[in-house]
Amino acid sequence: MINDKPTMEAFRINSLVLNTMIEARVYLPPHYSPLYTYPVLIALDGQDYFNLGRIAGLSERLISERKMRHTVIVGLPYTDKMERWEKYHPEGRHHEAYIKFLIREFLPALSKQYAIDELAGGRFLIGDSLAATFSLTCALRYPHTFGNVILQSPYVNDAIIENVRNFRLAPQLSIYHSIGVNETAVMTTRGTRADFLRPNRLLHETLVQKELGFYKYVENDGNHTWTFWQDDLSDALCTMLAYEAL
């Protein structure tokens, strides 16, 4: 039976790589049917995107206004800020394991359960701060799996810049990239303050040189909070998942 309203479901997977049970939240758009395939947007910091970013309600409105495609949205959770750092930060102890989980376990299981696009062009990653860093890292490493990334205020260091410079498949990757001009003294997980604006401007310059398939860079009068990211989310979704008339 096809539901004319959007629905929310829990999706559980017992990860052998992480040795734990992961429970994700899945948003199915209005009129979702397994007879069709849908773009899929996987949100790192998933509970924040649903609870603080209100991505489900926003997507429902944008879909109804024909500004956004019918999209399956999946939120991957984190337990606490230190566990988040260990998984998302390139130097984290569980960083490589979490990438392996996403690519080899989670995405295949999700594809069996839901009618999502099998091509990289229909797969999207989104994240804020370190979650954005993780999303970019995955896309750079697996561009044949994820062809689109939404980066909201990513943490950027020299290693990230170098990875972008060495990326050889730029035309296959599309990126939406935003940063707030007030993100100059951001409190990090480790209790220090960091300038996010200057490294993001360097990342912008580096990405422009790569001649990506698509790239949009936005600087807003925002800071490193969900107040800014939520305001930015509508533009990000309308840009990367723009409605396509049948």
Summary of the structure (lengths in Angstrom):
residues: 246
radius of gyration: 17.0
end to end distance: 22.4
largest distance: 52.0
contacts: 818
relative contact order: 0.14
helix: 40%
strand: 24%
